[in-house]
Amino acid sequence: MSHEGHRAMPQTKTSGTPHEGQVTTMKRSGWLTFSAVVLIVAGIMRVIDAIWAFGYNGPIPDGLRGALLGHSLTTYGWIWLIIGAILIAAGVLVLGPSDRLGGEISRWIGIVAASLGAISGIFVMPYYPVWALLYIAIAIMVIYGLSAHYGEQTT
């Protein structure tokens, strides 16, 4: 077998700051991709919740009568729609090129969004305890995925 035409590209890792003229890219981990996909799926679920809230014409659920943000499902629909859009945008930005400033900003937006998701899971714990704990655990995994192993550079 001949290996003509097949040349292995050398891969080197640098530590510290790169030398002038050296191009560096961020190494994408599976955790980063997992976090982005979970953010996008959670955003889509929030948009579906918003569509449901806008279209609901039945009686007001008992849990909303003394709720913090009022008793109108339309109010919750708008909140869920905005949160869904933020989650989807953060997930798409995290999937984008990570070697730019936008990659760093999107990572922090994702961390804040996942943190808010974990905190919001506490509010539904009396109604759906297992789902709330699962939701909090997934949000913590997203935070880990966005914060761990992110700064590794390759040249």
C-alpha positions as CSV (number, residue, x, y, z in Angstrom):
1,M,0.0,0.0,0.0
2,S,1.3,3.4,-0.9
3,H,0.6,6.4,1.2
4,E,1.3,8.9,-1.6
5,G,-1.0,11.9,-1.5
6,H,-2.0,11.3,2.1
7,R,-0.1,13.6,4.5
8,A,-0.8,13.8,8.2
9,M,-1.2,17.3,9.4
10,P,0.9,17.9,12.5
11,Q,-1.2,19.0,15.5
12,T,0.5,20.9,18.3
13,K,-1.0,22.4,21.5
14,T,0.2,25.6,22.9
15,S,0.1,26.7,26.4
16,G,-0.3,30.3,27.5
17,T,-0.8,33.0,25.0
18,P,-0.2,32.2,21.3
19,H,2.8,33.7,19.5
20,E,2.3,36.5,17.1
21,G,1.1,35.3,13.7
22,Q,0.0,32.0,15.1
23,V,-3.7,31.1,14.4
24,T,-5.5,29.5,17.3
25,T,-8.9,27.9,17.4
26,M,-11.0,26.7,20.3
27,K,-11.4,23.0,20.7
28,R,-15.1,22.1,20.7
29,S,-16.0,19.5,23.3
30,G,-18.9,17.2,23.3
31,W,-20.2,18.9,26.5
32,L,-20.3,22.2,24.6
33,T,-22.4,20.7,21.8
34,F,-24.6,19.0,24.4
35,S,-25.2,22.3,26.2
36,A,-26.1,24.1,22.9
37,V,-28.6,21.5,21.9
38,V,-30.2,21.4,25.3
39,L,-30.5,25.2,25.2
40,I,-32.2,25.1,21.8
41,V,-34.6,22.3,22.8
42,A,-35.5,24.1,26.0
43,G,-36.1,27.2,24.0
44,I,-38.4,25.4,21.6
45,M,-40.3,23.9,24.5
46,R,-40.8,27.4,26.0
47,V,-42.1,28.7,22.6
48,I,-44.6,25.8,22.5
49,D,-45.6,26.7,26.1
50,A,-46.2,30.3,24.9
51,I,-48.3,29.2,22.0
52,W,-50.4,27.1,24.3
53,A,-50.8,30.0,26.7
54,F,-51.9,32.4,24.0
55,G,-54.4,29.9,22.6
56,Y,-55.9,28.7,25.9
57,N,-59.5,29.7,26.5
58,G,-60.5,27.5,29.4
59,P,-60.8,28.3,33.1
60,I,-57.8,29.7,34.8
61,P,-55.8,27.0,36.6
62,D,-56.1,27.1,40.4
63,G,-52.3,27.6,40.8
64,L,-52.4,31.0,38.9
65,R,-55.0,32.7,41.1
66,G,-52.4,34.1,43.6
67,A,-49.4,33.8,41.3
68,L,-46.5,36.3,41.4
69,L,-46.9,37.5,37.8
70,G,-50.7,37.7,37.8
71,H,-53.5,35.4,36.8
72,S,-53.4,36.0,33.1
73,L,-52.0,33.2,30.9
74,T,-51.2,35.8,28.2
75,T,-48.6,37.4,30.6
76,Y,-47.0,34.0,31.1
77,G,-47.2,33.4,27.3
78,W,-45.2,36.6,26.6
79,I,-42.6,35.7,29.3
80,W,-42.2,32.1,27.9
81,L,-41.9,33.5,24.4
82,I,-39.1,35.9,25.3
83,I,-37.3,33.2,27.4
84,G,-37.7,30.8,24.5
85,A,-36.2,33.2,22.0
86,I,-33.2,33.9,24.4
87,L,-32.6,30.2,24.9
88,I,-32.7,29.4,21.2
89,A,-30.4,32.4,20.4
90,A,-27.9,31.4,23.1
91,G,-27.8,27.8,21.8
92,V,-27.3,28.8,18.2
93,L,-24.6,31.2,19.2
94,V,-22.8,28.5,21.3
95,L,-22.8,26.2,18.2
96,G,-21.2,29.0,16.1
97,P,-17.5,29.7,15.8
98,S,-16.0,29.7,19.3
99,D,-12.8,31.5,18.5
100,R,-14.4,34.9,18.4
101,L,-15.7,37.2,21.1
102,G,-19.2,36.2,20.2
103,G,-18.4,32.6,21.3
104,E,-17.4,33.9,24.8
105,I,-20.5,36.1,25.1
106,S,-22.8,33.4,23.9
107,R,-21.3,31.0,26.5
108,W,-22.0,33.4,29.3
109,I,-25.6,34.0,28.0
110,G,-26.0,30.3,28.0
111,I,-24.7,30.0,31.6
112,V,-27.1,32.8,32.8
113,A,-30.0,31.2,30.9
114,A,-29.3,27.7,32.4
115,S,-28.9,29.3,35.8
116,L,-32.3,30.9,35.5
117,G,-33.7,27.6,34.3
118,A,-32.4,25.8,37.3
119,I,-33.9,28.5,39.6
120,S,-37.2,28.4,37.8
121,G,-37.4,24.7,38.4
122,I,-37.7,25.4,42.1
123,F,-41.0,27.2,41.5
124,V,-42.7,24.2,39.9
125,M,-41.3,21.7,42.5
126,P,-44.6,21.6,44.6
127,Y,-46.5,20.7,41.4
128,Y,-44.1,18.4,39.6
129,P,-41.3,17.3,42.0
130,V,-39.6,14.7,39.7
131,W,-39.8,16.8,36.6
132,A,-38.4,19.9,38.6
133,L,-35.5,17.9,39.9
134,L,-34.7,16.5,36.4
135,Y,-35.0,20.0,35.0
136,I,-32.6,21.4,37.6
137,A,-30.1,18.5,37.0
138,I,-30.1,19.1,33.2
139,A,-29.6,22.8,33.8
140,I,-26.6,22.1,36.0
141,M,-25.1,19.8,33.3
142,V,-25.5,22.6,30.8
143,I,-23.7,25.0,33.1
144,Y,-20.9,22.5,33.5
145,G,-20.8,21.9,29.8
146,L,-20.5,25.6,29.1
147,S,-17.9,26.3,31.7
148,A,-15.6,23.2,31.8
149,H,-13.0,22.5,29.2
150,Y,-13.8,25.6,27.2
151,G,-10.5,27.4,27.0
152,E,-8.3,24.7,25.4
153,Q,-6.5,26.0,22.3
154,T,-5.0,24.2,19.4
155,T,-2.9,25.6,16.6
